[in-house]
Amino acid sequence: MRRIVIVGSTGSIGTQALDVVEGSDGLEVVGLAAASSWELLLEQARRFGVERIALADPDAAARAAEHASVLAGAEGLVELITDTDCDLVLNALVGSAGLGPTVATLGEGIDLALANKESLVVGGELVTALAEATGAQLIPVDSEHSALFQLLEGRRPGTVDRLVLTASGGPFRGRTDLDAVTREEALAHPTWDMGGKITIDSATLMNKGLELIEAHHLFGVPYERLDVVVHPQSIVHALVQLNDGASLAHLGYPDMRVPISYALHHPDRADVPVPHLDLVELGRLTFEAPDTGAFACLRLAREAAAAGGTAPCVLNAANEVAVHAFLRGDLSFTGIARVIESTLEELPAKAVRHFSDLYEADTQAREVARAVAA
């Protein structure tokens, strides 16, 4: 029986992970954590008989404490991980708040199923070095990275030329009149059912920029050998191009239960109640280059990745501030990229020697981004 702690259990990935656990005889949830959705967290804890829970938001934790014993704050999330006897942690928090649980998990030598891409965007080299030092395994949960992880298993060094991530293109693929995009339009993703922040990132293509940085750290591939291709049907999740001219693709209907199940059961596979791919019914699959002129966030992510150091951390922090400002109605859709670009210009990349350097860069970037967005 594999004992699992799920951090971010009330979000889209977390709730689907609980569905996977419920359908499996080999998984047991022993800890649950969320950002602030205390009522749903308590409901999940009762449903799965989980006694150890944590809430990152102190106010939410105080309300939940009236009904159950709960750990509070960022420290509570870390304590949940370090003091619970578990074999695997699924980190499904959204945003840079996921870095703390990632560091705590790997620092304890516990295997990590990672759905929080910001951990690697912000902490990249330090996070992977920590995993290597403790022997903990990093298993990606994002559909694209899970696909690459599976395609690369058993590949000999020197046989992989390029990695290709696919992008749906979001709801505005082919549009150039993006200034007047509304919150409701941006949240209407054509393929995936995700939370608000990730959905906006998909609409701006920032999600794919973050995934490029994540792939670089996960698989040790230089950025010049990482590509993005727009694929509206979201059937091909990733491709690996090999040195002999062959290309291997991972295909399947867009259903996050598949990569979640793979991460939770790895290296085994378990039955997942999703239909098998019907290529005849699909008829055709199409691909095109991303429009980095209309969608500047992908360009900015590549530039921050090339700059290295604190630049990806600044990129991520500025993006989080800008996206939340857009969701509040305080910033236009195209203003998201403008805020990010201005913040990167004001805070040039610095070397990263310790996690404290990242927390400082994150704080500074948020202050600058808020001022730009105001």
N, C-alpha and C positions, 0 to 999 in steps of 0.2 A: 504494500500500500504506500503510495507516494503522498507525503504530507506537504500541503501547499499553503502559503500565505499569499493572499491577493491584495495588493495595494492599489487602490483606485477601483474598488469593486462595484461602485455605483454608476460608473461611466459605461459607455457603449461596450468597450472591450471587456471590462470587468463583468458586466451582466451576462455577456455571451460566454465568458469563461466559466461562470457558474452553471450555465446550461450544459456546457461540455462536461463539467464535473458530475453533474446530476445524471448524465447518461453513461458514466463510466464506473466500473467496479474497482478500478485500480487507483482512484484519486480520492483524497480526503482533504477538505479545507479545515485548517487549524487556526487561521487568523485572517481577519478582514480589516481593511482600512479604507477611508475615503477622505476627500477634501472637506466637504461640509454637509453632504446630504445625510444627516443623521437618522432621519426616520426610515429611509430606505435601507441604510446600513443595519439598523436594528432588526428590520424585517428579514434581511438576508441572514443575519446571525441566528435568528430563531429558526429559519428554514433549514439551515445546515448544522444546527447545534453547535455553533462556534461561540466560545466564551471569551476569547481574546480579540478585542476590537480597538481601533484607534481612529481619531479624527484630527486632521491637520488644523482645522479652524477651532480656536479655543472656545468661541461662543457656542458653536455647534456641539462641541464636546461637553460643555457644561449642561446643555439641554438634554443630551443623550444620557448624561450621568444620573439624571433623575430616574432612569429606567434600567440602567445596567452599569457595570463597571467598565470604564473607558479610559484609554490613554489619550493624552491631549497634546496638540501642537506638533511641530516638526520632530521634536525630541520623542514624542509618543510614537510616531511612525517608526523611528529608528529602534526604539525599545521593543516594539512589537516584533520586529524582525530578529533582533539580537537575542531576545529572551524567549522565543518560541521555538520549540523543537520541530524544525521543518527541513525538508529535502530540497525545496524549490520555492522561490519567490517570483510571482508574476507582478511586475511593476507596470501598471496601466494608468498611472497618473498622467495628466496632461500638463505640459509646460516644464519649466526649469525646476519646479518644486519636486520633480521626480529624481533629481540628482542625489539628494540625501539618502533616500531608500536604496538607490543603486549602489552607492558607496558603502552603505551599511551591509548590504547583502554580500557584495564581493569581498569586503573586508573580513567577513566571517567565513569566507570560503564556501558560501552557499551558491548553488547554481541559480542563475537568473534568467527567467523568460522576460525579455525586454520589449515592451510595447511603448515605452517612453523614449522616443527618439532624441528628445532634448538632452538626455543624459550623455549621449555620445556627441551631439552637436556642441554642447557646452564644455564637456569634460574629456572628450575624445581620448587623447593620448594617456592622460592620467587614469582614466577608467579602464582602458584596455591593459595598461601596465599593472593595475591593481588585480585584475582578473588573472593575469599571467603569474603574478607573485603568489597568489593564494591557491591557484589551481582551480578556481571556480569557472564554470562554463557559462558563456554568454550565448543564449539561444534567442534569435530575433523572432518577433511576433508580427511585425508589419508584413503585409502580404508579399510585397516585393522582396524584402530582405529574407523572409522565410523561403521564398522561391529560390533566391540565389544560394542560400545556405544549403538547401537540398540539392541543387544542381552542382554545387562545388564539392560536396562530400565525396571523398575518395579521389579527387583530382590530384594528379602529381604536380609538384612545383614546376613552373615553366611551361605548362600546357595551356594556361588561360591567357588570352590576349586582351579581351575587353569584357566588361559587365554592362548590361543595358537594363535600365529601369524603365518601366512603362508608366505613363500617366493618362488618366481618363481625359484630361483637358479641362475638367470642371464644367460648370454651367455656361461659361462664356467663351468656349472654344470658337474661334473664328470671328469674334466680335472685336471691334476696335473702339467703339463708343462706350468706354467704361466709366466715365466720370459720373454718370447719373445712375449707376447700379445701386439698387436698394438692398437693404439688409435681407429682406424676404427673398429676393432673387438670388443673392449670394448663398443663402442657406439651403437652396433647392438643388442639392447635388444630384446629378443624373444617375449615379450608379450606387454609391455607398451610403449607408445610414450611419452617420458619425455625430459626435458632439459639435457644438457651435464653433469652437476655436479651430478644430481640425478641418471642418467643412470650409471655413473661410480661407484657411491656408491652402486648401485644394483649389479654391476658386482663383486665388492669386498665383498659384503654382509655387508658392513658398514651401508647401509641403514636400514637393519634389526636390527643391533645393536642400532642405533639411535632410531628406533621405539620401542625397548624394554624399553629404558629409558623413552621415551615419554609415553608409556603405564603405566609404574610404577607411573608416576606423575598424569596422567589423571584419573586413576581408583583406585589409592591407594593400589595396589597389590604388595606384596614383590617380589623381583627378583627371589627368589627360586620357586615362583608359576607362573612364566612367561616362556613359552617355544616358540621355533621356530621350525617349520617343513617345509621342502622344498616340494613344491607342484607345479610341472612344468606347469600344466594347468591353474593355477591362477583362478580357479573357486570358490574354498572355500577360503574366505578372512580371516576368523578367526573362532575360536571355543571357547566356554565357557563350561568348565567341572563343573558340579554341584555336590553337596554333596551326592545326592542319586544315583550317578553313571551315570546319563544322561549327554549327551554332545549335545549342541546346536551349529549349524553351520550356517553361513551366506554365501549364494551362489549366484553367478551371473556372467555373462560374464564380462571380465575386461574392464570397461568403466567408466572413472572418472566422467562423467556427473551424474552418479547415486549418489555417496556420496556428490558431490557438490550440487546437487539439494536438497538432504536431509538436508544438513547443512543450505542452504539459506532459506528453507521453514519451518524448524523445529519449532514446533512439528508436522506440517502438512506434507503431502506428495503430490507431484505433478506429473503429467504425464511426463515421459521421453521417447523419441523415441528410445528405445533400445529393442531388441528382448527378449522374455521370454526364460528361460533356457530350452533346449531340452536335457534331460538326455540320452535318447536313442541314439541321434546323437553323444553325447560325448562318449558314450560307456564305458569309465572307467576313474577313477581319481586315481592318484598315489601319494604316499608320501614317504619321506625318511628323514633321519637325516642330518643336515648340516655338511659339512666337515670343521671343524674349524682348521684342520691342514693345508689344502691348502688355506683356506680363514681366515687368522689370524685376520682380522678386526673385525669379530664378537666376537672372544675371547677377543680382546682388549677392545671392548665396554663393555662387561660383567665385565671385571676387573675394568675398570674406574667407572662403575656404582656401583660396590661393594665398591670401595674406597670412593666414594661420594665427597662432598665438591667441590673443583674446578676441580677435575679430569675429569668429563664429559665435562666441558668447554674447558679444555686443549685438550682432545680427539678431540672435534669438530673443534677447531681452527687448530690443526695440520693436521687433515684430509682435511680441505679446502685448506690449503697451498699445501699439497701433491697432491691432485687431480688436482689442477690447474697446478702444475709442470708437472704432467703426460700429461695433455691435451696439454701443450706447447711442449711436446717432451723432457723435461729436466729430466725426472725420469721414471724408468721402472714401470711396473704394480705392481710387487711385492715390489718395493721400497716404495709404498704408505704405506703399513703396517710397514715397517722398520722405516720410518720417524715418524710415529705416536708412535711407541713403544719407540723409542729413546727420543722423546719429553716428553712422560709420565714419563720415568725414570729420566729425568733431572729436571722435575718440579713435585715433590710429591704433593699430595692433601693437600689443606689448607681449613680451615673452611670458609664458605660464610655467611657473616652477612648483606651485602648490595649489591646492583647491581654494585656499584663501584668496589667491589672485583672481580666480574666477568669480567668487562671490563679490569681490570689490568691483570688478568690471561689470558684473550684472547690475549692481546698485547704481553705478555711475550711468550706465546706458539707460536705465529706466528713468532716471532724473532728466537726462537730456531729451529722451524721446517724449516724455510728458510735456516738457517745455515746448518742443517743436510742434506737438499735436494740439497744444492749447490754442 
